[in-house]
Amino acid sequence: MRLPSQRRRVSPQPSYRPEVLERMETTPPETGVEDTQNHAFDPHIDHDYALRPGPAVVDPMVKENSSLRKENCQLRLQIETFSLRQQFCVHRFADSDKDIRFFTRFASYDSLMCFWGSLQESQKVQRESISTLEPIDEFFLLLNFFALGSKERDLADWYGIHHHTVSKVIRSWSNYLFTILGSVRIWIPEKEIRRNLPAEFQLYPDTTVILDCTELRFQCPSSPLLQSEVFSSYKSHCTLKGLIGIAPHGPVTFVSALFAGSASDKQITRESGVLKMLKPAMAVMVDKGFLIDDIVPCKVYRPAFLSHRPQMSAGEVRETPTISRLRVHMERSIRRIKEHKIFDSVIPLSVLGNINQLFAVACLLTNYENGPLGNPGDV
């Protein structure tokens, strides 16, 4: 069966479709209005760079710039202050003389900076920094070691350095100060002493120096022979013994090297070198147990004591309280030295090779740390 013929469908031809840009409606520019956008990007149009903007544009920008600068300075100062407070250094305590006294034994921040300035001016010994710390902070670390008796590991934690570096700083600075302070003549001429003689010494006007020994406890060595040499029957401990001399008006004028604790006062006086400084016209003042009359070339003032005698003379009875009262000067001077807490505890054997420098520096620093000793009658 033959199917009827079907109509052939013919798909219509697609009509022309405008492009996207062509389909977009464009509005012709208004007459008399310049197309500023096109002109802005037109490379052929010159710009007048010499044309200055008006005050209405400049003044607000200047004010805003000035305000931002002030804010930036304030923020920078706050950051520096916060960083300084977090960092353990000498400038952190610049506003507190009480803290300076605690950490360094110097009376104030100004006196500490004055001493530091004199060290900087000295050209006798040049030294290089051996740590990441500033030189003044290395010096501050040494003063902490003296004043507080702090352990090296504690100091390392405070300053953020290795404890071996702390040991190097202490050894280097103690040797440096020993050289600098030791080069200054501390023995005062007789005329200078007479000019500064306190009124309390009018009965003893020829007194040139007050002498006494002090002992430092240190770790007992393992050798029985060494123990017997350094054992002090007075302290019942192994000690090192040194001779200190002060002028009647207070400053330390003589520091000896340290001797074994078993050495007598007479032996230390003979070997210390102080006898070379004494002359027949001078006089020394000592404690009642300091028996050096037969070795010194001058007069000796000493509180009287019986010493196998049945009683003292009337003159000795009257003189003894006066000399004892004047001897308070020496006791105070030694107390100032012992205020360096490094000498409070037992000194370890690890610092034995540097102990003479540490002892001498601690004694000499008292001439710079404090003011006058005051009246002997003060308590």
Stockholm file with secondary structure:
# STOCKHOLM 1.0

chainA/1-379         MRLPSQRRRVSPQPSYRPEVLERMETTPPETGVEDTQNHAFDPHIDHDYALRPGPAVVDPMVKENSSLRKENCQLRLQIETFSLRQQFCVHRFADSDKDIRFFTRFASYDSLMCFWGSLQESQKVQRESISTLEPIDEFFLLLNFFALGSKERDLADWYGIHHHTVSKVIRSWSNYLFTILGSVRIWIPEKEIRRNLPAEFQLYPDTTVILDCTELRFQCPSSPLLQSEVFSSYKSHCTLKGLIGIAPHGPVTFVSALFAGSASDKQITRESGVLKMLKPAMAVMVDKGFLIDDIVPCKVYRPAFLSHRPQMSAGEVRETPTISRLRVHMERSIRRIKEHKIFDSVIPLSVLGNINQLFAVACLLTNYENGPLGNPGDV
#=GR chainA/1-379 SS CCCCCCCCCCCCCCCCCCCHHHHSCCCCCCTTCCCHHHHHTCTTSCCCTTCCCCHHHHHHHHHHHHHHHHHHHHHHHHHHHHHHHHSCSGGGGTTCHHHHHHHHCCSCHHHHHHHHHHHHHCCSSCCCCCSSSCHHHHHHHHHHHHHHCCCHHHHHHHHTSCHHHHHHHHHHHHHHHHHHHHTSCCCCCHHHHHHTCCGGGTTSTTEEEEEEEEEEEBCCCSCHHHHHHHEETTTTEEEEEEEEEECTTSCEEEECCCEETTSCHHHHHHHHSGGGGCCTTCEEECCTTCCCTTTCSSEEECCCCCSSCSCCCHHHHHHHHHHHHHTHHHHHHHHHHHTSGGGTSCBCGGGGGGHHHHHHHHHHHHHHHCCCCCCTTCC
#=GC SS_cons         CCCCCCCCCCCCCCCCCCCHHHHSCCCCCCTTCCCHHHHHTCTTSCCCTTCCCCHHHHHHHHHHHHHHHHHHHHHHHHHHHHHHHHSCSGGGGTTCHHHHHHHHCCSCHHHHHHHHHHHHHCCSSCCCCCSSSCHHHHHHHHHHHHHHCCCHHHHHHHHTSCHHHHHHHHHHHHHHHHHHHHTSCCCCCHHHHHHTCCGGGTTSTTEEEEEEEEEEEBCCCSCHHHHHHHEETTTTEEEEEEEEEECTTSCEEEECCCEETTSCHHHHHHHHSGGGGCCTTCEEECCTTCCCTTTCSSEEECCCCCSSCSCCCHHHHHHHHHHHHHTHHHHHHHHHHHTSGGGTSCBCGGGGGGHHHHHHHHHHHHHHHCCCCCCTTCC
//
